[in-house]
Amino acid sequence: MYVATRGLYKMKPPTIIVPASIKETVESLFEVHRKLDSSELKHNLVGLDIGGNSTSSIHCSQDLAFLLNLGHFFMQGRSLL
């Protein structure tokens, strides 16, 4: 597991970005792993809403940022006869 490996090598805790709608579920998944493994699994869990407001952007460094937008895609279905 990515988080456990970073803790093993004494690296800083990772920042994990998930949709805001599943943030609580992912946090409970980490709690289950902590109980099973008896480890800390330090991490920073960030829940982001998809949209055009300022809360939906991720700044990785001074010159690198991501803006999340909701996209709709259409795939035409094909049937084989």
ZAMARGU-4260 file (C-alpha; in steps of 0.2 Angstrom, whole numbers, plus 5000, padded with zeros to 4 digits):
<rodrens>
0) 5000/5000/5000 | 5006/5017/4995 | 5003/5025/5012 | 5011/5011/5022 | 5027/5011/5011
5) 5029/5030/5013 | 5028/5027/5032 | 5040/5013/5031 | 5053/5024/5023 | 5050/5038/5035
10) 5044/5050/5021 | 5031/5063/5025 | 5013/5058/5024 | 5005/5058/5007 | 4991/5069/5001
15) 4977/5058/4994 | 4964/5067/4984 | 4947/5059/4982 | 4929/5066/4977 | 4921/5074/4992
20) 4906/5062/4990 | 4917/5047/4995 | 4929/5055/5007 | 4921/5048/5023 | 4920/5030/5015
25) 4939/5031/5011 | 4943/5037/5029 | 4933/5023/5036 | 4943/5011/5024 | 4959/5018/5032
30) 4952/5015/5049 | 4949/4997/5045 | 4967/4995/5039 | 4973/5003/5054 | 4964/4991/5066
35) 4969/4976/5055 | 4988/4981/5054 | 4990/4990/5070 | 4999/5004/5061 | 4996/5023/5060
40) 4995/5025/5041 | 4997/5044/5042 | 4990/5053/5027 | 4981/5069/5022 | 4964/5065/5014
45) 4957/5079/5004 | 4939/5079/4997 | 4936/5090/4982 | 4920/5094/4974 | 4920/5095/4955
50) 4915/5112/4948 | 4921/5129/4943 | 4923/5137/4960 | 4940/5140/4968 | 4938/5125/4980
55) 4940/5113/4965 | 4958/5117/4961 | 4974/5108/4966 | 4990/5118/4968 | 5005/5106/4967
60) 5019/5119/4965 | 5021/5137/4960 | 5019/5134/4942 | 5008/5118/4942 | 4989/5118/4946
65) 4974/5107/4942 | 4957/5113/4939 | 4943/5100/4941 | 4928/5101/4929 | 4913/5090/4927
70) 4913/5082/4909 | 4899/5073/4900 | 4904/5060/4887 | 4893/5051/4875 | 4898/5035/4867
75) 4887/5029/4853 | 4882/5011/4855 | 4884/4998/4842 | 4876/4981/4840 | 4883/4966/4831
80) 4870/4956/4822
</rodrens>
